[in-house]
Amino acid sequence: TGRLADEAMERVFATLDDYRRAIDAHGAGPNIAVLTSAVRDAANGPEFTRRVRERYDLDAHTIPGEQEARLTFMGATSERDDQARDGDPLVVIDVGGGSTEFIVGSGRDVAFHVSTQAGVVRQSERHIASDPPRPEELEELAADARRIIAAGVPAGVREGVTHAIAVAGTATSLGAIDLELDPYDPERVHGHRVSIERAEELLHRLAAMTDDERRHVTGLHPDRAPTIVAGAVLLIEALRAFELGAFEVSEHDILRGAALQLASVSRSD
């Protein structure tokens, strides 16, 4: 419909009820809330932003794509040492439900960013109809991902990139599966390196399972079982497009970037 669904907004409000109680309990302030692509693209996005701002007394803003990319890059690279920050270009890959973002930069500067229409939910719905998925479905999904990435990220941008940092659920899930974590441990996942060969092994293993079987894989949250295969395909195809042999998992993304920006503004004031 091009609009945020009522039930989806209510899920956000239920979560923000908990957040507001935690903010009050800790006396935290100032605060900031960033609303990104889903709200940005929705016809009722401005009204939703207003409701979040007024109902929860949050400094809530729907941010443009350029700022979203900058904050994500800042968050993902914030703990890298000065030499790494000032070195060759790297790419931050953010695999989401409906889209995948690619942010290329070096140091603290973003040189290129794009949001592509390839996400784990979108690609799963588009290509996977069998349980477990058939080989031809996986090949169609991979081919679609290659086309989308090639169209969205010019070859000249991909050349020279020497390192990949992957954020969000697909990357952290693959890291946790690789480490066989139960329970999940963000400190061990953060900074974990997954080679493309290992990612392909995990994809082969996960794609051979039914959805119910994937729900019992150590390291994988059951809610991610229906989409982890598509996510693994997207990450692997992204590495191939950039001719990179591995990705580094980051627990830090746009939220950390927004917090760092807020802290910087607070210090300057």
Beta strands, then each sheet from edge to edge (+ up, - down):
strand 1: 33-35
strand 2: 60-62
strand 3: 90-95
strand 4: 100-106
strand 5: 109-116
strand 6: 163-167
strand 7: 193-195
strand 8: 246-249
sheet 1: 1+ 2+
sheet 2: 5+ 4- 3+ 6+ 8+ 7-
end
